[in-house]
């Protein structure tokens, strides 16, 4: 257990008298004169951890709450560290009516505003006085001569407000801030600020050094986020902050809520003359145009600066981050003004061409936003997206699917632009094996996202391969885990297994040359290379020791959910050719599943349930797949090892849908084939039921199957009267053989009763077809059919049987 886990456990276990003593001690420390002491800071950190990790709500005593609040807002009552801790503690308790911030005016000192603004946001609209604070912030930002440090604090706060509640801003307020942001973006000083930590003297140098480009050269144009100096001045910080919030600010200005607020304010000013109103609107338009042009110029300048080689290697991360924000901002601008596309598209396309093929995680995230720009605006310039698709969804995903940030960006890109991607690219149909690696690696994180994405992967051409991939998802998760372990181990070490901390088998086996083709297939990047492999069971055996790994277990649980969604999708699409190809796959994969028992059981239940729905939607399957079905039902081995649910369902389906009123092609020849298959398995099952050991292992399932099997035989015979004598003979033999069988008495009695009833009905050929064909038209009732049979059907058969006997 890590140190963090130990501390968290201790924090959660603190309750009752211990927690009360802790609160009393902290209150005493807050009331003492030493408010910046290490004991106070340490105790406040403990309180924050308790509030952060405890699952229950904790109400602090009123005196402790009062001391925390007064330490936060009263001048000279505590150090900056203690105020910061008070802020984060109170944020954990927010929203609360006990936190009442009236405003940012004295006695609150302006240097403590940085601690109050986050708390106001945490309080929300009900208690936080957000509107009143917003008015004060807007005055700081838009009023000439305001303290630039306050503007820096206020602008950061405003960025969050405009994201959450853009409707709080009017058009005039938005324009005032936009005007200031355009000025800060373009007119920041080009020299470094004075060293704030240096002592001042008459002989100290007063001249500041100019800022430089990221490669160390002199400033070429205007100050941007990629220029650096010894120290940043407040206007340079405002430049950086303005660029950081630019994209969100532009998006907030395009919302309907902002326009409605503006229209309400104009509607309320009835005394304003028309000329004044039109002048205001014209000013708003000019301000927006000014901000747009400044933003475009700033972003293009940042992109140009990124071509320079940085002096410090770690600045590569900064360059990629700035490029990401610049391209995302240009994308936002192009969405609002399509006329900018032809001007900006060549720059982004050039940026993609120089990115190369080697992607770090930061560069991979940049590629996602570049691809999104090309996707959204490529149609206007007739741009071919295939190289970008290959780079992002091929190379990038295969390399960085374990990166949380990269996988999150890619999944959100797919989810939010799924329709566009399906219409304009082949991402979902070509690269779905690669995308599924993200789910297999983090199944708990992306289950709901892939539930939205999966239907876009399913087409008539990809349906079978997608289905096989869903069956193999736990195996894929195990393969990724095995590959990850081998990459972290020193392959030259003799003690290979000891280094891994787990058994050697899977990590070593996947590296053996004869097994690599299996691993290459399961880890393939593109679809269309085959539905499955012949040696799938061997791959399952190689990865068997990983089946209990938590990631693999969670992946198995999630894959069953996606599997149900798959069948729901193909049934909703109603493509018979897809369903027709899926049916044999369900029979094939029923016994070829990764060795997690709960996963195997759940998949077999799903396939049995979906089997009924497929035949209900397309009864013609009974004719087109007569060979597959008779081969499957002709062997009792196919109901062993937990597959009896599916086997019983397919036997019932033969009896229900092998009829000419469902499909005119269901001829006598088809019925004879089904009869021969059912008769063969009926005799085989009858012999098995004579065995004591077999009955003990699965007697209930076998007697249930025998009841369904006899009913299916009778139904088939009722539609082809030439088969009635053979079925009567078969049923009679079953009755004789099981008069004294090893089956428990109750089950045996039900089985023999059903056989006798069917025999009596078949003795009336003219009525048998009508009676037996109407047995189970409701599939919901049919799924509940068991050894005791459907009560209404049983009653009908008993009545008919009694009439025949008398």
SVG drawing of the C-alpha trace seen along z (x, -y; Angstrom):
<svg xmlns="http://www.w3.org/2000/svg" viewBox="-65 -60 91 109">
<polyline fill="none" stroke="black" stroke-width="0.4" points="0.0,0.0 1.4,-3.4 1.9,-6.3 -1.0,-8.2 -3.4,-5.2 -2.3,-5.0 -3.0,-8.7 -6.3,-8.5 -7.4,-5.5 -6.3,-7.4 -8.3,-10.5 -11.5,-8.4 -11.2,-6.6 -11.2,-9.9 -14.7,-10.4 -16.7,-11.0 -14.6,-12.2 -11.3,-12.1 -12.7,-14.4 -14.1,-16.7 -10.8,-16.9 -9.1,-17.6 -11.5,-20.5 -11.0,-22.0 -7.2,-21.9 -7.3,-23.6 -9.6,-26.3 -7.2,-27.0 -4.3,-27.3 -6.3,-29.7 -7.0,-31.9 -3.4,-32.0 -0.9,-34.7 1.3,-32.4 -1.0,-32.2 1.8,-31.3 3.4,-28.6 4.2,-25.2 1.8,-23.5 -1.2,-25.5 -0.3,-24.9 0.2,-21.1 -3.1,-20.8 -5.0,-22.7 -3.6,-20.4 -4.9,-17.5 -8.3,-19.0 -8.3,-19.5 -7.4,-15.9 -10.2,-14.8 -12.7,-16.8 -11.3,-15.7 -11.3,-12.0 -14.2,-11.5 -17.3,-10.2 -19.8,-11.6 -20.6,-15.3 -18.8,-16.8 -20.2,-19.9 -17.5,-21.9 -18.3,-23.6 -19.4,-27.2 -16.5,-28.6 -14.0,-26.8 -15.8,-27.8 -15.9,-31.4 -12.1,-31.4 -11.4,-30.0 -13.5,-32.6 -12.1,-35.5 -8.6,-34.3 -9.4,-34.4 -11.0,-37.8 -9.7,-40.0 -6.5,-42.0 -3.2,-41.0 -4.8,-38.0 -2.7,-35.3 0.0,-34.5 -0.7,-33.9 -0.2,-30.1 -2.8,-30.0 -5.3,-32.1 -4.8,-29.7 -5.5,-26.7 -8.6,-28.5 -9.7,-29.0 -9.4,-25.4 -11.0,-24.1 -14.0,-26.5 -14.3,-25.4 -14.7,-21.8 -17.7,-23.0 -19.3,-25.2 -22.0,-26.0 -22.9,-27.0 -25.1,-29.8 -22.5,-30.3 -20.1,-31.7 -21.3,-35.2 -19.0,-37.3 -20.6,-40.7 -18.1,-42.0 -14.5,-42.8 -14.4,-46.3 -12.6,-47.1 -12.1,-45.8 -11.0,-43.1 -7.6,-44.0 -7.2,-43.8 -4.1,-41.5 -6.3,-38.9 -8.8,-38.9 -7.0,-35.9 -8.3,-33.8 -11.9,-35.1 -12.6,-34.8 -12.3,-30.9 -14.6,-30.7 -17.2,-32.9 -17.3,-30.5 -17.5,-27.5 -20.5,-29.1 -22.3,-29.3 -25.3,-31.5 -27.3,-31.0 -24.8,-32.2 -21.7,-33.4 -23.0,-36.8 -21.5,-36.0 -23.5,-38.7 -22.3,-41.4 -18.7,-40.2 -19.0,-40.0 -19.9,-43.7 -16.8,-44.6 -14.6,-42.5 -15.9,-44.1 -15.1,-47.6 -11.5,-46.5 -11.0,-45.1 -12.7,-47.8 -12.0,-51.0 -8.8,-52.8 -6.1,-53.0 -7.2,-49.9 -4.6,-48.0 -3.1,-45.5 -2.6,-42.9 -6.4,-43.0 -7.1,-42.7 -4.9,-39.5 -6.9,-38.0 -10.2,-39.2 -9.6,-37.9 -8.9,-34.4 -12.1,-34.4 -14.0,-35.8 -12.8,-33.0 -14.5,-30.4 -17.7,-32.5 -18.0,-32.9 -17.6,-29.2 -20.2,-28.2 -22.7,-31.1 -22.2,-33.2 -25.8,-34.4 -24.7,-36.6 -22.9,-38.9 -24.6,-41.5 -23.4,-42.4 -22.0,-45.7 -20.1,-44.1 -18.8,-41.4 -17.6,-44.1 -15.9,-46.1 -13.8,-43.1 -13.1,-42.1 -11.8,-45.6 -9.4,-45.3 -8.3,-41.8 -7.5,-42.9 -5.3,-45.7 -3.5,-43.3 -2.9,-40.8 -1.4,-43.3 0.2,-46.0 2.0,-44.2 5.4,-45.6 8.4,-44.2 10.9,-44.5 11.3,-42.4 9.9,-43.6 12.2,-44.8 13.3,-42.1 10.7,-42.3 13.1,-40.6 16.1,-42.8 16.7,-45.6 16.4,-49.1 19.3,-51.5 20.5,-54.7 23.2,-52.7 21.1,-49.7 20.5,-49.4 17.1,-50.7 17.2,-49.5 15.2,-46.4 16.4,-43.7 14.2,-43.2 12.2,-40.0 13.4,-37.3 12.1,-34.7 12.1,-31.1 15.3,-30.4 17.1,-33.3 16.8,-35.8 15.5,-39.3 11.7,-39.9 10.5,-40.0 7.0,-41.3 4.8,-41.8 4.9,-40.0 3.2,-36.6 3.1,-33.7 6.2,-32.2 8.4,-35.2 10.4,-35.2 12.4,-37.5 13.9,-37.7 10.5,-38.6 7.0,-39.2 5.2,-42.5 1.5,-42.6 0.6,-43.6 2.6,-40.6 0.7,-38.4 -2.5,-39.8 -1.4,-39.0 -0.7,-35.4 -4.0,-35.1 -6.0,-36.7 -4.6,-34.1 -5.3,-31.3 -9.0,-32.2 -9.4,-33.5 -11.1,-30.4 -13.6,-30.1 -14.3,-33.9 -15.0,-33.7 -17.3,-30.7 -19.1,-32.5 -19.7,-35.5 -21.5,-33.2 -24.0,-31.7 -27.7,-32.4 -27.7,-33.3 -25.4,-36.3 -27.6,-37.6 -30.8,-37.2 -29.2,-39.2 -28.3,-41.9 -31.7,-42.0 -33.3,-42.2 -31.1,-45.2 -31.9,-47.0 -35.6,-46.3 -35.5,-47.8 -33.9,-51.1 -37.0,-52.5 -35.8,-56.1 -32.7,-55.6 -33.0,-57.1 -32.7,-54.9 -29.4,-56.6 -27.9,-55.8 -29.0,-52.2 -27.6,-51.7 -24.4,-53.3 -24.1,-50.9 -24.7,-47.9 -22.1,-49.3 -19.6,-49.6 -20.2,-46.0 -19.6,-44.8 -16.4,-46.8 -15.1,-45.4 -15.8,-41.8 -14.1,-42.4 -11.1,-43.9 -10.8,-41.0 -11.2,-38.5 -8.5,-40.0 -6.2,-40.4 -6.8,-36.8 -6.1,-35.5 -2.9,-37.6 -1.8,-36.4 -2.4,-32.7 -0.6,-32.9 2.3,-34.6 2.4,-31.8 2.4,-29.1 5.3,-30.9 7.3,-31.2 6.9,-27.4 9.0,-26.8 12.0,-28.1 14.2,-25.6 14.0,-26.3 17.1,-27.1 16.0,-24.7 14.8,-21.2 12.0,-21.1 10.4,-24.1 9.2,-21.6 6.3,-20.8 5.5,-24.5 5.5,-24.8 3.2,-21.9 0.8,-23.3 0.8,-26.7 0.3,-25.2 -2.7,-23.2 -4.3,-26.3 -3.6,-28.4 -5.1,-25.8 -8.1,-25.2 -8.7,-29.0 -8.4,-29.3 -10.9,-26.4 -13.3,-28.2 -13.0,-31.4 -13.5,-29.5 -16.7,-27.9 -18.1,-31.3 -16.8,-32.9 -16.4,-30.6 -14.7,-33.3 -11.6,-32.8 -11.2,-29.1 -9.4,-29.9 -7.1,-32.2 -6.2,-29.9 -6.4,-26.4 -3.0,-26.5 -1.3,-27.4 -2.8,-24.4 -2.2,-22.1 1.5,-23.1 1.7,-22.6 0.4,-19.0 2.9,-18.3 5.9,-19.3 4.7,-17.2 6.4,-14.1 5.6,-10.6 7.1,-10.4 4.6,-11.4 5.3,-12.2 2.2,-12.4 2.2,-16.2 2.6,-16.0 -0.2,-13.4 -2.6,-15.7 -1.6,-18.5 -2.4,-16.1 -6.0,-15.6 -6.8,-19.3 -5.0,-19.7 -7.0,-16.7 -10.3,-18.2 -9.5,-21.5 -8.9,-19.6 -12.0,-17.5 -14.3,-20.5 -13.0,-22.7 -11.4,-20.4 -14.5,-20.0 -14.4,-23.7 -10.9,-23.3 -11.2,-19.8 -8.6,-18.4 -7.8,-14.7 -8.0,-13.5 -6.6,-10.0 -3.0,-10.9 -4.2,-12.6 -6.5,-9.7 -3.6,-7.3 -1.4,-9.4 -3.9,-9.9 -6.0,-6.8 -3.3,-4.4 0.2,-5.4 -0.9,-7.7 -3.5,-5.4 -1.3,-2.3 1.6,-4.1 -0.2,-6.2 -3.5,-4.4 -2.1,-4.1 -1.7,-7.9 -4.7,-9.2 -4.7,-12.6 -4.2,-11.3 -6.8,-8.6 -9.3,-11.1 -8.8,-13.6 -9.2,-10.9 -12.3,-9.4 -14.0,-12.8 -13.1,-13.7 -14.8,-10.5 -17.8,-10.9 -18.5,-14.5 -17.9,-14.3 -19.1,-10.7 -21.6,-11.6 -19.0,-13.8 -16.3,-11.2 -18.6,-8.5 -19.7,-10.7 -16.3,-12.1 -13.8,-9.4 -13.4,-5.6 -12.1,-6.0 -14.7,-3.8 -14.7,-1.1 -10.9,-0.9 -9.4,-1.7 -11.9,-0.2 -9.5,2.5 -7.1,-0.3 -9.9,-2.3 -11.0,0.7 -7.5,0.9 -8.4,-2.3 -11.5,-0.7 -9.6,2.6 -7.0,0.6 -9.4,-1.6 -12.8,0.1 -14.2,-1.6 -13.3,-5.0 -14.7,-4.8 -17.6,-2.4 -20.4,-5.0 -18.3,-6.7 -17.8,-3.5 -21.5,-2.8 -22.1,-5.9 -19.3,-5.2 -19.9,-1.5 -23.0,-1.8 -20.9,-3.9 -18.4,-1.0 -21.1,1.4 -21.7,1.6 -22.6,4.5 -18.9,4.9 -17.6,4.7 -20.3,6.3 -18.8,9.7 -15.3,8.4 -16.7,6.0 -18.6,8.9 -15.5,11.1 -13.6,8.1 -16.3,7.8 -15.9,11.5 -12.2,11.0 -12.1,7.8 -11.1,9.5 -8.4,11.3 -7.3,8.0 -7.0,6.5 -4.9,9.4 -2.7,9.1 -2.1,5.4 -1.3,6.1 1.2,8.8 2.8,6.6 3.0,3.8 4.8,6.0 7.3,7.3 8.2,3.7 8.9,2.8 11.1,5.8 14.8,6.3 14.6,9.1 18.3,9.9 17.7,10.7 17.6,14.3 15.1,13.7 12.4,12.6 9.5,13.7 10.8,12.3 11.1,8.8 7.5,8.9 6.1,9.8 3.8,12.3 4.0,15.6 6.3,15.8 3.9,17.6 2.0,14.9 4.7,12.2 7.2,14.7 5.0,16.7 3.9,13.8 7.5,13.0 8.2,16.5 8.6,16.4 5.9,19.0 3.3,17.1 4.0,13.6 1.5,14.0 -1.3,14.6 -0.3,11.4 0.0,9.4 -3.5,10.4 -5.2,9.5 -3.2,6.2 -3.8,5.3 -4.3,1.6 -6.7,1.9 -9.8,3.9 -10.5,5.9 -7.7,8.4 -9.9,11.3 -12.8,11.9 -10.9,14.3 -8.1,16.9 -8.1,20.6 -5.8,20.9 -7.8,18.6 -8.0,21.2 -4.1,21.3 -4.1,17.5 -6.5,17.9 -4.3,20.5 -1.2,18.3 -2.9,15.4 -4.8,17.6 -2.8,16.4 -4.1,12.8 -7.8,13.6 -8.0,12.5 -6.3,9.2 -8.7,6.3 -8.4,4.6 -9.3,7.8 -12.2,8.5 -13.6,5.0 -13.1,5.3 -15.1,8.6 -18.0,6.9 -18.0,3.9 -17.7,6.1 -21.0,7.8 -22.8,4.5 -21.3,3.5 -22.3,6.9 -26.0,6.3 -25.7,2.9 -24.2,4.6 -27.2,6.9 -29.6,4.1 -27.9,2.0 -28.0,4.7 -31.6,5.6 -32.5,1.9 -30.7,1.6 -32.8,4.5 -30.3,5.8 -31.1,9.4 -27.7,10.1 -25.9,9.0 -28.1,11.1 -27.7,14.1 -23.9,13.9 -24.0,13.2 -26.0,16.4 -23.3,18.9 -20.8,16.8 -22.9,17.1 -22.8,20.9 -19.1,20.9 -18.0,18.5 -20.2,20.0 -17.4,22.4 -14.5,20.1 -14.5,17.5 -11.7,16.2 -11.5,18.3 -13.3,16.0 -16.3,18.1 -18.6,15.2 -17.8,13.7 -18.5,17.0 -21.8,17.4 -23.0,13.9 -22.1,14.1 -24.0,17.4 -27.1,15.9 -26.8,12.9 -26.5,15.1 -29.4,17.2 -31.6,14.2 -30.6,12.5 -31.0,15.7 -34.8,15.6 -35.0,11.9 -33.1,12.6 -35.5,15.4 -38.5,13.3 -37.4,10.5 -36.2,12.8 -37.9,16.3 -36.4,16.9 -33.2,17.8 -34.6,21.2 -34.5,22.1 -31.3,20.3 -29.3,21.9 -30.8,25.3 -27.3,26.8 -25.7,24.8 -28.7,25.5 -29.0,29.2 -25.3,29.7 -25.4,27.8 -28.5,29.5 -27.4,32.9 -24.8,33.3 -25.5,33.3 -21.9,32.0 -23.1,28.5 -25.2,28.3 -22.4,29.2 -20.2,26.8 -22.8,24.2 -24.2,23.9 -27.6,25.6 -29.5,22.3 -28.5,21.6 -29.1,25.2 -32.6,25.3 -33.5,22.0 -32.4,23.2 -34.3,26.5 -37.4,24.4 -36.8,22.2 -36.7,25.2 -40.1,26.3 -41.5,22.8 -40.2,21.4 -39.8,24.5 -43.2,23.9 -44.4,22.8 -46.5,20.0 -43.3,18.3 -41.5,19.0 -42.9,20.6 -39.6,22.2 -39.9,24.4 -40.6,27.5 -40.9,31.1 -37.3,31.7 -36.3,29.0 -38.7,30.4 -37.2,33.9 -33.7,32.6 -34.8,30.9 -36.7,34.0 -33.7,36.3 -31.4,34.0 -33.9,33.7 -34.7,37.4 -31.0,38.2 -30.3,36.0 -33.5,37.2 -32.3,40.8 -28.9,39.7 -30.4,37.7 -32.6,40.5 -29.6,42.8 -27.7,40.2 -30.7,39.9 -30.3,43.6 -26.9,42.8 -26.9,42.0 -23.7,39.8 -25.1,37.8 -28.4,37.2 -26.6,36.0 -24.5,33.5 -27.3,31.9 -30.5,33.7 -32.8,30.7 -31.3,29.2 -31.5,32.5 -35.2,33.1 -36.0,29.6 -34.3,30.1 -36.1,33.4 -39.5,31.7 -38.6,29.0 -37.1,31.5 -40.2,33.7 -42.5,30.7 -40.3,29.5 -40.4,33.0 -44.2,33.1 -44.5,29.6 -42.3,30.6 -44.2,33.8 -47.6,31.9 -46.4,29.9 -45.3,33.0 -47.7,35.9 -45.4,38.4 -43.2,37.9 -45.9,38.6 -45.4,42.4 -41.6,41.9 -42.2,39.3 -44.9,41.4 -42.4,44.3 -39.7,42.0 -42.0,40.6 -43.3,44.1 -39.8,45.4 -38.9,42.4 -41.9,43.2 -41.0,46.8 -37.3,46.1 -38.0,43.6 -40.7,45.3 -38.1,46.4 -35.2,44.0 -32.7,42.3 -34.4,38.9 -36.1,37.6 -39.7,38.5 -41.2,35.1 -39.2,34.2 -39.8,37.7 -43.5,37.4 -43.6,34.0 -41.5,35.4 -43.6,38.6 -46.8,36.6 -45.7,34.3 -44.7,37.2 -48.1,38.9 -50.0,35.7 -48.0,35.2 -48.6,38.8 -52.3,38.4 -52.4,35.1 -50.4,36.6 -53.0,39.4 -55.3,36.8 -53.3,35.6 -56.0,33.3 -56.0,31.3 -52.3,31.7 -51.0,29.0 -53.5,26.4 -53.0,27.3 -49.2,27.5 -48.6,24.5 -50.5,22.2 -48.5,23.3 -46.0,20.4 -46.5,17.3 -45.3,15.0 -41.6,15.2 -41.7,13.7 -43.7,16.8 -41.5,19.0 -38.3,18.0 -39.9,19.0 -40.7,22.5 -39.1,25.2 -39.6,28.8 -43.0,28.0 -44.1,26.4 -46.4,23.4 -49.4,23.9 -51.9,22.9 -50.3,25.1 -50.1,28.0 -53.8,27.6 -54.7,27.6 -52.7,30.7 -54.2,32.4 -57.7,31.6 -57.0,32.9 -55.3,36.0 -58.3,36.8 -60.7,36.4 -58.6,38.9 -58.4,41.4 -62.2,41.4"/>
</svg>
